């Protein structure tokens, strides 16, 4: 696999399947479930998951493999896998690292569906999760004893707390414990967890990787062939393999990831600065702000602070709902990371299934607003938010 030098060059060219017999510039969509078998053609393309010609798309497919190779190049990894969703990537990875009787250490401030998987589903298989607040994770105020894995988010959803992956990865590696990181909020443009010493990086590619709110995707890159093969076996067994057509759309989206992330980073910082100074905003959470509790950690583990932020307004939940009712540019919708700005209440979307007491422990108050800054002009977003705040 050729890994080109610059990020944008990799994003455009890595993984592309070009066949001189056709002269195609863009990777084709191999919308086929099955392939000729046996394929004795000496020039047959090889399925990287099997080391032999393609057989069945649940195992491997040329379009899907092109996506995996492109993502792998961005993560500086030799191993990557695509999944039909971010949760498919999370569940397959965690299950590949555990068995009945295993214990996992996880930060408590997790995306709601992931938290539910750890707290409600895994116990059915006698797999226990110990939840620890991120500040204890960052202070290494815990013992790594008999854990099958440590699971964290690099930037927490939606509270924008930042995990110190540099120190945590050193600690985990010293104790031979795999460190799994959901780096969705960061994107590979702002952070490469494997380069920081982590074992596995996961992305909900639905968000920044695809970037246009039209693909559901999960991606995983592992630091070793052994970890990669364990996750691959679980994907093959459970079946959450990516679809070729969706892979094609994701391939197209990733080509502009670097350009989009530069804009996301700039827009979010401008919006966060505005919110932090507004009299009707009682709290602004963005690691790029110098007064953020996590700013120094963010400067150490991130090259950009991302397009996500959250904030609270006067009036709590009622004030937040008034705000959302009058915002015009951003769509009031779940998800994040697209070119269109999106705004939501975690209470009603990402953390709707989490009990209120648990949400409050995570730092998610009822009126917390999550804002995914798109690539619109920041002055327009700020003017729109300012107009909506007049109704709070």
C-alpha positions as CSV (number, residue, x, y, z in Angstrom):
1,X,0.0,0.0,0.0
2,X,1.4,3.4,-1.0
3,X,1.2,6.1,1.7
4,X,1.7,9.5,0.2
5,X,3.2,12.3,2.2
6,X,0.6,15.1,2.8
7,X,-2.8,14.5,4.4
8,X,-4.8,15.9,1.5
9,X,-2.8,14.0,-1.0
10,X,-3.5,10.8,1.0
11,X,-7.1,11.7,1.3
12,X,-7.5,12.1,-2.5
13,X,-5.2,9.3,-3.8
14,X,-4.7,6.5,-1.2
15,X,-6.7,3.4,-1.8
16,X,-8.2,4.3,-5.1
17,X,-8.7,1.3,-7.4
18,X,-7.6,2.4,-10.8
19,X,-7.4,-0.2,-13.7
20,X,-5.5,0.8,-16.8
21,X,-7.6,-1.5,-18.9
22,X,-10.5,0.9,-18.3
23,X,-8.6,4.1,-17.5
24,X,-11.0,4.9,-14.6
25,X,-9.9,7.8,-12.3
26,X,-12.6,7.1,-9.6
27,X,-12.9,3.7,-7.8
28,X,-15.9,1.8,-9.3
29,X,-18.9,0.5,-7.3
30,X,-18.7,-3.3,-7.1
31,X,-22.4,-3.7,-6.2
32,X,-22.1,-7.5,-6.1
33,X,-22.7,-9.9,-3.3
34,X,-20.6,-12.8,-4.7
35,X,-17.6,-13.3,-7.0
36,X,-16.5,-16.2,-9.3
37,X,-14.9,-18.9,-7.2
38,X,-12.5,-20.4,-7.7
39,X,-10.8,-17.5,-9.6
40,X,-7.7,-18.9,-11.2
41,X,-6.8,-15.8,-13.1
42,X,-3.2,-14.9,-12.4
43,X,-4.1,-11.2,-12.5
44,X,-7.1,-11.5,-10.1
45,X,-7.4,-8.8,-7.5
46,X,-6.8,-10.0,-3.9
47,X,-9.1,-9.6,-1.0
48,X,-6.9,-8.3,1.8
49,X,-9.2,-9.9,4.4
50,X,-8.5,-13.4,3.0
51,X,-5.2,-13.1,1.0
52,X,-6.9,-14.6,-2.0
53,X,-9.3,-13.5,-4.7
54,X,-12.6,-12.0,-3.6
55,X,-15.4,-14.5,-2.7
56,X,-18.2,-12.8,-0.9
57,X,-18.9,-9.2,0.0
58,X,-19.5,-9.8,3.7
59,X,-15.9,-10.8,3.8
60,X,-14.4,-8.3,1.4
61,X,-15.2,-6.2,-1.7
62,X,-13.0,-4.1,-3.9
63,X,-14.9,-0.8,-3.2
64,X,-15.0,-1.4,0.5
65,X,-11.3,-2.3,0.5
66,X,-10.5,0.9,-1.3
67,X,-12.2,2.8,1.5
68,X,-10.4,0.8,4.1
69,X,-7.0,1.5,2.5
70,X,-7.8,5.3,2.2
71,X,-8.8,5.5,5.9
72,X,-5.8,3.4,6.9
73,X,-3.4,5.9,5.1
74,X,-5.0,8.8,7.1
75,X,-4.5,7.0,10.4
76,X,-0.9,5.9,9.6
77,X,-2.0,2.3,10.0
78,X,-1.5,-0.9,8.0
79,X,-4.8,-2.3,9.2
80,X,-8.4,-0.9,8.8
81,X,-11.9,-2.2,8.5
82,X,-15.2,-0.6,7.5
83,X,-18.5,-1.2,9.2
84,X,-22.1,-0.5,8.5
85,X,-22.3,2.0,11.4
86,X,-20.3,3.5,14.2
87,X,-22.0,1.3,16.7
88,X,-21.2,-1.8,14.5
89,X,-17.6,-0.8,14.8
90,X,-17.8,-0.2,18.6
91,X,-19.6,-3.5,19.4
92,X,-17.5,-5.6,17.1
93,X,-14.3,-4.2,18.5
94,X,-15.2,-4.6,22.1
95,X,-16.6,-8.1,21.7
96,X,-13.4,-9.1,19.9
97,X,-11.4,-8.1,22.9
98,X,-13.6,-9.7,25.6
99,X,-15.2,-12.9,26.7
100,X,-17.4,-14.1,29.5
101,X,-15.9,-13.0,32.8
102,X,-13.9,-10.1,31.2
103,X,-13.8,-6.6,32.7
104,X,-13.5,-3.3,30.9
105,X,-12.5,0.1,32.2
106,X,-14.4,2.9,30.5
107,X,-14.7,6.6,31.0
108,X,-18.2,7.5,32.2
109,X,-18.8,10.4,29.8
110,X,-19.8,8.4,26.8
111,X,-22.1,8.7,23.8
112,X,-25.4,7.4,25.0
113,X,-25.7,4.3,22.8
114,X,-22.2,3.2,23.7
115,X,-22.9,3.7,27.4
116,X,-26.0,1.6,27.1
117,X,-24.0,-1.1,25.3
118,X,-21.5,-1.3,28.1
119,X,-24.0,-0.9,31.0
120,X,-26.9,-2.9,29.7
121,X,-25.9,-5.3,27.0
122,X,-22.5,-6.6,28.0
123,X,-23.6,-7.8,31.4
124,X,-25.9,-10.3,29.7
125,X,-22.7,-12.0,28.6
126,X,-21.0,-11.7,32.0
127,X,-18.8,-8.8,30.8
128,X,-18.5,-6.1,33.4
129,X,-17.6,-2.4,32.8
130,X,-16.1,-0.2,35.5
131,X,-17.0,3.5,34.7
132,X,-14.5,6.2,35.7
133,X,-14.9,10.0,35.3
134,X,-12.6,11.4,32.7
135,X,-10.7,13.5,35.2
136,X,-9.7,10.3,37.1
137,X,-8.7,8.8,33.7
138,X,-6.5,11.7,33.0
139,X,-4.9,11.7,36.4
140,X,-4.3,7.9,36.0
141,X,-6.1,7.6,39.3
142,X,-7.1,3.9,38.8
143,X,-5.4,0.5,38.8
144,X,-5.0,-1.4,35.6
145,X,-5.6,-4.9,36.9
146,X,-7.2,-7.7,34.9
147,X,-8.9,-5.3,32.4
148,X,-9.4,-6.7,28.9
149,X,-9.3,-3.2,27.5
150,X,-9.6,0.5,28.4
151,X,-12.2,2.4,26.3
152,X,-12.4,6.2,26.0
153,X,-13.5,9.0,23.7
154,X,-10.8,11.4,22.7
155,X,-13.3,14.3,22.9
156,X,-16.4,13.4,24.9
157,X,-19.8,13.6,23.4
158,X,-21.3,16.2,24.1
159,X,-19.4,17.8,27.0
160,X,-16.2,18.4,25.0
161,X,-13.9,17.0,27.6
162,X,-10.5,15.9,26.3
163,X,-8.7,12.6,27.2
164,X,-4.9,12.8,27.6
165,X,-4.1,10.0,25.2
166,X,-0.4,10.6,25.5
167,X,-0.2,9.7,29.2
168,X,-3.0,7.2,29.1
169,X,-1.5,5.2,26.3
170,X,1.9,5.1,28.1
171,X,0.2,3.7,31.2
172,X,-1.9,1.2,29.2
173,X,1.2,0.0,27.2
174,X,3.2,-0.4,30.4
175,X,0.5,-2.7,31.7
176,X,-0.1,-4.5,28.3
177,X,-3.7,-3.4,28.2
178,X,-5.3,-2.4,24.9
179,X,-6.5,1.2,24.7
180,X,-9.5,1.7,22.4
181,X,-10.3,5.3,21.4
182,X,-13.4,6.6,19.8
183,X,-12.0,9.7,18.0
184,X,-15.1,10.7,16.1
185,X,-15.1,14.3,17.3
186,X,-11.5,14.8,16.5
187,X,-11.3,13.2,13.0
188,X,-8.0,11.9,11.6
189,X,-7.1,15.4,10.5
190,X,-6.9,16.7,14.1
191,X,-5.7,13.6,15.8
192,X,-4.1,10.2,15.0
193,X,-4.5,8.1,18.2
194,X,-2.3,5.3,16.9
195,X,0.6,7.7,16.6
196,X,0.0,8.6,20.2
197,X,0.4,5.0,21.3
198,X,-3.2,3.8,21.3
199,X,-4.1,0.3,20.3
200,X,-7.4,0.8,18.3
201,X,-9.0,3.9,16.9
202,X,-12.7,4.0,16.1
203,X,-14.7,6.5,14.1
204,X,-18.3,6.9,13.4
205,X,-17.6,7.7,9.7
206,X,-21.1,8.9,9.4
207,X,-19.8,12.2,10.8
208,X,-16.6,13.9,9.6
209,X,-15.2,11.2,7.4
210,X,-18.1,11.1,5.0
211,X,-19.0,14.7,5.9
212,X,-22.3,15.2,4.1
213,X,-24.9,13.5,6.3
214,X,-25.7,10.9,3.7
215,X,-23.7,7.9,4.7
216,X,-23.9,5.6,7.7
217,X,-20.4,4.2,8.4
218,X,-18.0,2.9,11.1
219,X,-14.3,2.7,10.7
220,X,-11.6,0.9,12.8
221,X,-7.8,1.0,12.6
222,X,-5.6,-1.2,14.7
223,X,-2.0,-1.0,15.7
224,X,-1.2,-4.6,15.0
225,X,-2.2,-7.4,12.7
226,X,-3.2,-9.5,15.7
227,X,-5.8,-6.9,16.9
228,X,-6.9,-6.3,13.3
229,X,-7.6,-10.0,12.8
230,X,-9.6,-10.4,16.0
231,X,-11.8,-7.5,15.0
232,X,-12.1,-8.8,11.4
233,X,-13.3,-12.2,12.6
234,X,-16.0,-10.6,14.7
235,X,-17.1,-8.4,11.8
236,X,-17.3,-11.5,9.5
237,X,-19.3,-13.4,12.2
238,X,-21.7,-10.6,13.2
239,X,-22.1,-9.2,9.7
240,X,-22.0,-5.4,10.0
241,X,-19.9,-5.0,6.8
242,X,-20.1,-1.8,4.9
243,X,-22.2,-1.6,1.7
244,X,-20.3,-1.0,-1.6
245,X,-22.5,1.9,-2.7
246,X,-22.1,3.6,0.7
247,X,-18.4,2.9,0.6
248,X,-18.3,4.8,-2.8
249,X,-20.0,7.8,-1.2
250,X,-17.6,7.7,1.8
251,X,-14.6,7.5,-0.6
252,X,-15.8,10.6,-2.3
253,X,-16.5,12.4,1.0
254,X,-13.1,11.6,2.6
255,X,-11.3,13.3,-0.3
256,X,-12.2,16.7,1.1
257,X,-11.8,15.8,4.8
258,X,-8.7,18.0,5.3
259,X,-10.3,21.0,3.6
260,X,-13.5,20.6,5.5
261,X,-11.8,20.1,8.9
262,X,-9.8,23.3,8.4
263,X,-13.1,25.2,8.0
264,X,-14.9,23.3,10.8
265,X,-12.0,24.2,13.1
266,X,-12.1,27.9,12.2
267,X,-15.9,28.2,12.4
268,X,-16.3,26.4,15.7
269,X,-13.6,28.6,17.3
270,X,-15.3,31.8,16.2
271,X,-18.8,30.6,17.3
272,X,-17.4,29.5,20.7
273,X,-15.7,32.8,21.2
274,X,-19.0,34.6,20.5
275,X,-21.0,32.3,22.8
276,X,-18.5,32.6,25.7
277,X,-19.0,36.4,25.7
278,X,-22.8,36.5,25.4
279,X,-24.8,37.5,28.5
280,X,-27.5,34.9,27.9
281,X,-25.0,32.0,27.6
282,X,-24.1,30.6,31.1
283,X,-21.5,28.1,29.9
284,X,-19.6,27.4,26.7
285,X,-17.7,24.1,26.2
286,X,-15.0,24.0,23.6
287,X,-11.5,22.8,24.1
288,X,-10.1,25.5,21.8
289,X,-11.1,28.2,24.3
290,X,-8.1,29.2,26.5
291,X,-10.3,29.1,29.6
292,X,-11.4,25.5,28.9
293,X,-10.4,23.2,31.7
294,X,-9.1,20.8,28.9
295,X,-7.3,23.4,26.8
296,X,-3.8,22.4,27.7
297,X,-4.5,18.7,27.2
298,X,-6.2,19.5,23.9
299,X,-3.1,21.4,22.7
300,X,-1.0,18.3,23.5
301,X,-3.1,15.6,21.8
302,X,-4.9,17.6,19.0
303,X,-3.7,19.6,16.1
304,X,-7.1,21.3,15.7
305,X,-10.0,21.6,18.1
306,X,-12.8,20.4,15.9
307,X,-16.2,21.6,14.8
308,X,-18.2,20.5,17.8
309,X,-19.2,22.6,20.8
310,X,-21.9,22.7,23.5
311,X,-23.3,25.5,25.6
312,X,-26.0,26.3,28.1
313,X,-28.3,29.3,28.1
314,X,-30.3,31.1,30.7
315,X,-33.7,29.5,31.4
316,X,-32.3,25.9,31.3
317,X,-34.3,23.5,29.2
318,X,-37.0,26.1,28.4
319,X,-34.4,28.6,27.2
320,X,-32.7,25.9,25.1
321,X,-36.0,25.0,23.4
322,X,-36.7,28.6,22.7
323,X,-33.3,29.0,21.1
324,X,-33.7,25.9,18.9
325,X,-37.2,27.1,17.8
326,X,-35.8,30.3,16.4
327,X,-32.5,29.1,14.8
328,X,-32.7,29.3,11.0
329,X,-29.5,28.2,9.4
330,X,-28.6,25.1,11.5
331,X,-31.0,22.2,11.2
332,X,-32.4,20.9,14.5
333,X,-31.4,17.3,14.1
334,X,-29.3,14.5,15.5
335,X,-25.8,13.5,14.3
336,X,-22.9,15.8,13.5
337,X,-19.8,16.4,11.4
338,X,-21.5,17.4,8.1
339,X,-21.1,20.4,5.9
340,X,-24.5,21.6,7.2
341,X,-24.6,22.9,10.8
342,X,-26.8,20.8,13.1
343,X,-28.1,21.7,16.6
344,X,-29.7,19.4,19.1
345,X,-30.5,18.7,22.7
346,X,-28.6,15.6,24.0
347,X,-31.5,15.1,26.4
348,X,-33.7,14.3,23.4
349,X,-31.1,12.7,21.0
350,X,-27.7,11.3,21.8
351,X,-28.4,10.7,25.5
352,X,-32.2,10.2,25.4
353,X,-32.0,6.7,26.8
354,X,-29.7,7.6,29.7
355,X,-31.3,8.1,33.1
356,X,-31.3,11.8,34.3
357,X,-29.1,11.1,37.3
358,X,-26.5,9.4,35.1
359,X,-26.7,12.3,32.6
360,X,-26.1,14.8,35.3
361,X,-23.1,12.8,36.5
362,X,-21.7,13.1,33.0
363,X,-22.1,16.9,33.1
364,X,-25.1,16.8,30.7
365,X,-27.7,19.2,32.1
366,X,-31.3,19.2,30.7
367,X,-30.7,22.5,28.8
368,X,-27.3,21.6,27.3
369,X,-27.3,22.5,23.6
370,X,-24.9,20.6,21.2
371,X,-23.9,22.5,18.1
372,X,-22.1,20.9,15.1
373,X,-20.6,23.7,13.1
374,X,-20.7,23.1,9.4
375,X,-18.8,25.0,6.8
376,X,-21.1,28.0,6.5
377,X,-19.6,31.4,7.0
378,X,-19.1,32.0,10.8
379,X,-20.5,35.5,10.7
380,X,-23.8,34.1,9.4
381,X,-24.0,31.4,12.0
382,X,-23.2,33.9,14.8
383,X,-25.8,36.4,13.5
384,X,-28.4,33.6,13.4
385,X,-27.6,32.4,16.9
386,X,-27.6,36.0,18.2
387,X,-31.0,36.5,16.7
388,X,-32.3,33.3,18.3
389,X,-30.9,34.2,21.7
390,X,-33.1,37.3,21.7
391,X,-36.0,34.9,22.3
392,X,-34.4,33.3,25.3
